[in-house]
Amino acid sequence: MLLHQDAARHAWLAGRPALDLVVTLDDATSEVYSAFLVEEEGTASSFRALAEVVADRGLFCALYTDRGSHYFHTPVAGGRVDREHPTQVGRALAELGIEHIAAYSPQARGRSERAFRTLEDRLPKELALAGITEIEVANAWLRTVYLPAHNARFAVAAEEAGSAFVPAAPHQWRDVLCLREARQSATTTACAGGTAACRSRRARCARTSPAPPCACTNIPMARSRSSGDPTASPTSRLPAPMPRTARRDPLRCRNGRGQRYRVAHTTTTTEADSLCAT
């Protein structure tokens, strides 16, 4: 089962700049499964269209699109697409088991091109007659009023009875049709644990008893010339180490690397020293 997805820029709403109409339709029957207006097509609009189709009908076999940058990476303009480096849309389709087919000429997208000629001729007039000038209102009207009437008039019956859609539960596709980014955590990480919340390179949390709930910060404390707050500039250079003969302050301790940190809400020197020992 093959579906087409494409977008056309046109003055769809009277008195407003041109918008993109994103359409997903059936190759065999020309039935439009999804259509909505956006300011500009892209990855988000492609995911939205796919989600509408999968939620309403189910999974399908293949999707036919142009070679837009949100669909494919094309190293050389007009050349072959790079299958080794999929886009977010390509990655999602692969995870769902949907084949992604690239069109290499306008003639190859004849089905969607003919559908857009019909829509550009009829849809702006219908929207104007309905007095619709807002995108959200137009999209709701498209879904509930226009598409049923459009499909009843222009869709054709399939040669074979039955449906090739495979029903899919929401949990099977919701976490797939989304943006995914690979990130590398910084050297400073954060953690939280019950009565203590710590932030350090080791992400260690300390818990004391019977002292009241405490919050400790185990990050380099930098001095600020304009403020007495020792945490005013966490990215500045480290202060000079404390003298070895200095007495341990219960509210300021040093970790094993000589970096000072603050322990808050402690009641006795013993309790503070226990936290510093960690």
N, C-alpha and C positions, 0 to 999 in steps of 0.2 A: 504494500500500500504506500503510495507516494503522495506527499503533501508539498505544496509550494508556499514559500514565505517571501514576501517582498514588501516594499514600501514605495509610495509615490508622494511627491511634494506638490501641493496644489492649494489654491485659496478655497479651502473647503467651507470655512465659516465666513459669512458676509461681514465686511468691516474689520477683518483681522488679517494679520500677515499669514503667509503660506505655512501650512503645517504638514507633517508626514502622517499619512494613513498607512498603518501596518496591517497587512492582510495575510491570513493563512487559509489556504483553500485546498480542496481535494482535486488531484489531477484527473481522476476518472469522471467525477460528477460535476465539477466546478462549484460544488457547495462551499460557501464561505463559513469556516468554523470560528474564526476570530477576526475582528476588525475594530480598531480604535485609533484615535488621534493622539499624537504626541508632538512636542515642539521639534524634536529631532530623533530619528531612529538610532538605535545603538544596541549595546549588549542588554541593557535593562529592558528595552521594548521587546527584544527577541525572547528573553526569558519569560516576560509577561505573556506573550502570545502562546508560547509553548505550554506554559502552565494552564492557560485557559483551555487549550485543546485537550491536554492530558487529563485535567480534572473533569472535563465534561464528557469526553469520549474514551480516552485511554491512550496507551502507547501505540505507535505505528511503526512502519518499517523503515521509511526513508524520508528525508527532508531535502528539497531542492531549493537552493538559494543562489544569489549572485556571489561575487567574490569580495564583498565589502569587508573592511578591516575588522569589523566585529564578528564576521563569520569565518574568515580565513586570513592567515598570514601569506602575503604574496611578495616574495623577495624582489622580484622584477616586475615592474608595472606591465600588465597585460600578459604575464607569464603564468606558469603553473603554480598552483598553491603548494604551500609547504605543509605536508601532512605530519612531519616530525615535530612540529611546534604548533599544536592546536591552540586556538583562542579559547576563551571561557565558554563560548557557545559550543565549539567543537568538542571540548573536554566533556561538557555535560551530555551532549548527544551520544558520545562514545560510551559513557557510563550507563546511559539508559538503553543501549543497544540499538540506537537509531542511526542508520547510515546517513552520512552528510555528503550530498552530491553538489559539486560546484558547476555553475553555468559559465560557459566560455564565450557566449554570444547572446545578444538580445533576442535573437530568433529562438534560442533554446528555452527562453522564458515566455514563450508565446501564450501559454495558458494564463499566466498572471497578467501579462500585458493586455490581453483582451478584456480581462476582468476589470482592470483599472480604467480602460477606455469607457466601459459602461458606467463605472462608479463616478468618474469625473463628469460625465454627462448628466447623471441623474441625482447624485447625492447632494451637491451644493444647492440645487433647487429644492430638494425635499427638506433640507435643513433650514433654508430660508423660509419656506412655507410654514414650517413648525415654529419659527421665531427663535431658533436656537443659535446663540452666539458664544456660549461658554464650552470649553473642552469637556469638562466633567459631565455636563448635561448632555452634550452630544454623544459621548461614549455610552452613557446609560441608554439613550434613545436608540443608538445603533444596535445595541445588544438585545433590547426588548421589543423594538418596533420594526426597525428597518431590515435587519438581517433575516428574520423569518419571512417577511414579504419578498425580499430579494431572492432568497433560495427557492421559495415556492414558484417564482416566475422563471428563473434562469438556470437552476440546477437541473441536471438530467439524471435519469435512473441508471444505476450501474448495470453492466451486462450480467453480473452474477449476484444472486441474492445473498444477504447476510452482511456481516461487518467484519473487517479485518482488524479492528481496534482490539487491543488487549487491555481490559480493565486493570488499573493500578491504584493501590491504596496511597493516600497522601504521603505517608512516611517513606514511600519508595522513590518519590521524586522531589519532594520539597527541599531536601538538603542537597539535591543535585543541581537544581535550577537556581543557582546563586553564585555570587562572586567568591572565589577562593584565592587567597594570597599566601604565599610562603614567606614567613618572617623568621628572623633570627633574634632571639632574646638578647638583651644587653647584659653587661656584666652585673648590673644591679637589678635584682629581682625582688618581688614582694610576696609576702605570705601573711596569712591571718590565722590565729589559732586560739579560740576561746577567750581567755582573759589577757592574752598578749598578742600584739601585732608587731611584727618585726620586718625590717627591710635591710637586707645585706647581701653581699656577694654569695654567701652560703645560704641565704634565705632561712636563717635559724630563728625559731620562736622560743621565748623563755616564759615559763609559767611559775609563779611564786605563790606560796600559801603560808600563813593566812593573810598576806598583804592584800590590799584592795586591788581591783582590776588595774593593770598597768599597761602602758604602751611604750615600747622602746624602739628607738631608731638607731640602727647600726650602719650609718653611712658616714663618709668623711664629712666633718663639720668645717666649713670654710668661714673665714672672717670677712666681714663686710665693712668697708670704711664708712659707709653712710648709715649703717644701722648696727645696733648691738645684737641683733638676732643672729645666732651662730649658724642658722640654716638658711639665711637670706640668699646665699649664692651657692647652691649645692654643686655647681659645676666648676667652681673656682679651684685654685691650687690648695693643697692641704696646708694647715698651719704647722708651725714648728713644733716638734714633739715636746712634751712636758719634761721638766728636769726630773732626773731619777730620784732626787731627794724630796720631791714635792709629795705632800700628803694626798692620798686618794680622796677625791671629792665624791660623796655619795651620789651626786647627780651627774657627774661626768666621769666616764670610765674610758679605758683604752682597750682595744682588742689585741689579739696576738700580733698584729702587724703594725702596732703603734698608732692606729687611727682611733680618734676619740669619738665617743657617742654618748648620747644622753639617755638616762633612765628616769622616767617620770613616775610620780605617784608612789614612791616608796616611803616607808614610815621610819625605818631605822637604818643605821649604817651597815648593820649586818646583812639586812635584806638587799641593800644596794650592792654590797660586795659580792653577794651570791650571784646577782645578775651579771656583774662585771666578770666573774669567773667563767661564765659561759662564753 
